[in-house]
Protein backbone atom coordinates (compact mmCIF):
# COMPACT_ATOMS: atom_id res chain seq x y z
CA UNK A 1 0.00 0.00 0.00
CA UNK A 2 1.19 3.52 -0.82
CA UNK A 3 0.08 6.84 0.67
CA UNK A 4 -0.09 9.98 -1.46
CA UNK A 5 -0.71 13.54 -0.22
CA UNK A 6 -1.67 16.48 -2.41
CA UNK A 7 -2.33 20.20 -1.94
CA UNK A 8 -5.21 21.35 -4.17
CA UNK A 9 -5.39 24.74 -5.86
CA UNK A 10 -8.30 27.14 -6.33
CA UNK A 11 -10.73 25.36 -3.97
CA UNK A 12 -11.76 25.45 -0.30
CA UNK A 13 -10.22 22.11 0.61
CA UNK A 14 -6.59 22.23 1.77
CA UNK A 15 -5.23 18.70 1.52
CA UNK A 16 -6.01 15.28 0.04
CA UNK A 17 -4.50 12.03 1.27
CA UNK A 18 -5.07 8.73 -0.51
CA UNK A 19 -4.10 5.20 0.46
CA UNK A 20 -3.85 3.14 -2.73
CA UNK A 21 -3.04 -0.49 -3.36
CA UNK A 22 -2.94 -2.17 -6.77
CA UNK A 23 -4.68 0.83 -8.37
CA UNK A 24 -7.60 0.78 -5.88
CA UNK A 25 -8.36 3.63 -3.47
CA UNK A 26 -8.49 2.10 0.00
CA UNK A 27 -8.95 5.37 1.88
CA UNK A 28 -9.46 9.00 0.88
CA UNK A 29 -9.13 11.82 3.41
CA UNK A 30 -9.99 15.40 2.51
CA UNK A 31 -9.16 18.30 4.85
CA UNK A 32 -11.18 21.51 4.61
CA UNK A 33 -13.97 22.46 2.27
CA UNK A 34 -17.63 21.44 2.52
CA UNK A 35 -17.09 18.65 5.01
CA UNK A 36 -20.38 16.80 4.48
CA UNK A 37 -20.00 16.68 0.70
CA UNK A 38 -16.32 15.79 0.82
CA UNK A 39 -16.88 13.06 3.40
CA UNK A 40 -19.48 11.64 1.01
CA UNK A 41 -17.07 11.83 -1.94
CA UNK A 42 -14.37 10.12 0.15
CA UNK A 43 -16.75 7.31 1.02
CA UNK A 44 -17.73 6.83 -2.61
CA UNK A 45 -14.10 6.75 -3.76
CA UNK A 46 -13.10 3.99 -1.35
CA UNK A 47 -12.95 0.70 -3.25
CA UNK A 48 -12.92 2.45 -6.65
CA UNK A 49 -10.02 2.24 -9.08
CA UNK A 50 -7.92 5.34 -9.54
CA UNK A 51 -8.68 5.32 -13.28
CA UNK A 52 -12.46 5.18 -12.71
CA UNK A 53 -12.32 7.99 -10.14
CA UNK A 54 -10.37 10.22 -12.54
CA UNK A 55 -12.87 9.47 -15.31
CA UNK A 56 -15.87 10.33 -13.12
CA UNK A 57 -14.53 13.47 -11.42
CA UNK A 58 -12.48 15.18 -14.14
CA UNK A 59 -13.91 18.49 -15.42
CA UNK A 60 -16.54 19.08 -12.71
CA UNK A 61 -16.61 22.79 -11.85
CA UNK A 62 -18.06 24.82 -8.96
CA UNK A 63 -21.05 27.11 -9.23
CA UNK A 64 -21.57 30.40 -7.43
CA UNK A 65 -18.72 32.49 -6.05
CA UNK A 66 -16.07 29.91 -7.06
CA UNK A 67 -17.58 29.17 -10.45
CA UNK A 68 -15.66 28.39 -13.53
CA UNK A 69 -12.39 26.59 -13.68
CA UNK A 70 -12.22 23.79 -11.09
CA UNK A 71 -13.82 22.19 -8.03
CA UNK A 72 -12.84 19.81 -5.25
CA UNK A 73 -13.86 16.79 -7.38
CA UNK A 74 -11.83 18.12 -10.32
CA UNK A 75 -8.81 18.73 -8.06
CA UNK A 76 -9.18 15.19 -6.68
CA UNK A 77 -9.10 13.87 -10.26
CA UNK A 78 -5.94 15.85 -10.99
CA UNK A 79 -4.30 14.53 -7.81
CA UNK A 80 -5.23 10.94 -8.64
CA UNK A 81 -4.21 11.33 -12.28
CA UNK A 82 -0.72 12.29 -11.16
CA UNK A 83 -0.43 8.83 -9.58
CA UNK A 84 -1.16 6.98 -12.82
Number of C-alpha atoms within 10 A of each C-alpha: 10 11 13 14 15 17 13 18 13 12 17 14 19 15 16 21 18 23 17 22 15 10 17 19 24 20 18 23 17 21 15 13 15 12 12 9 11 19 16 10 18 19 15 14 19 19 15 16 18 21 16 13 20 21 12 12 18 17 16 16 16 16 11 6 6 13 10 11 13 18 24 26 21 21 25 26 22 17 20 23 15 11 11 9
